[in-house]
Amino acid sequence: MYSVEVRHPCRCFFRSGMAERQQFERKEEAEAEAHRMLQEMEVHFCRQHRFDLNEFPGGYTIVIVPR
């Protein structure tokens, strides 16, 4: 199992309806979802945060960091 997790969610994240943690059978699925989420956050969220994508054994973490 591979996961995609979001750390330090902001108000924009909660309003988006995205899940804070998702599980996938394949690494490629988790990677694709992490990149899709990151792209959506960068385009549609307010500009008060930046988003860092980190890979770890077993998945990906998107960290929301204030600018």
C-alpha positions in Angstrom: 0.0 0.0 0.0 1.1 3.5 -0.8 -0.3 6.7 0.7 -0.7 10.4 -0.1 -0.9 12.5 3.0 -1.4 16.3 3.5 0.4 17.9 6.4 -0.7 21.2 8.0 -3.9 21.7 6.0 -5.1 25.3 5.6 -8.7 26.6 5.2 -8.4 26.4 1.4 -7.6 22.7 1.7 -10.6 22.0 4.0 -12.9 23.9 1.6 -11.6 21.9 -1.4 -13.1 18.7 -0.2 -9.8 16.8 -0.8 -8.9 14.0 1.6 -6.0 14.4 4.0 -4.9 10.8 3.6 -5.5 8.4 0.7 -4.4 4.8 0.2 -3.4 3.2 -3.2 -2.4 -0.2 -4.3 0.4 1.0 -6.6 3.1 3.6 -6.3 2.2 5.0 -9.7 -1.3 5.7 -8.6 -0.2 7.5 -5.4 2.4 9.5 -7.4 -0.2 10.6 -10.0 -2.7 11.6 -7.3 0.0 13.5 -5.3 0.9 15.5 -8.5 -2.7 16.1 -9.4 -3.5 17.5 -5.9 -0.3 19.6 -5.9 -1.3 21.1 -9.3 -4.8 21.9 -8.1 -3.5 23.5 -4.9 -1.0 25.7 -6.8 -3.7 26.9 -9.2 -6.8 27.2 -7.1 -5.7 27.9 -3.5 -4.9 31.3 -2.1 -1.4 32.6 -2.5 -0.7 32.6 1.3 1.0 29.2 1.2 3.4 27.2 -0.7 3.2 23.4 -1.2 6.1 21.0 -0.9 5.9 17.5 -2.3 8.0 14.9 -0.5 8.4 11.2 -1.3 8.9 8.8 1.6 9.1 5.0 1.7 5.4 4.0 1.1 4.1 7.2 -0.4 4.1 10.9 -0.7 3.5 13.9 1.6 2.3 17.3 0.6 3.3 19.9 3.2 1.4 23.2 3.3 3.7 25.9 4.4 2.9 29.6 5.0 4.8 32.0 2.8 
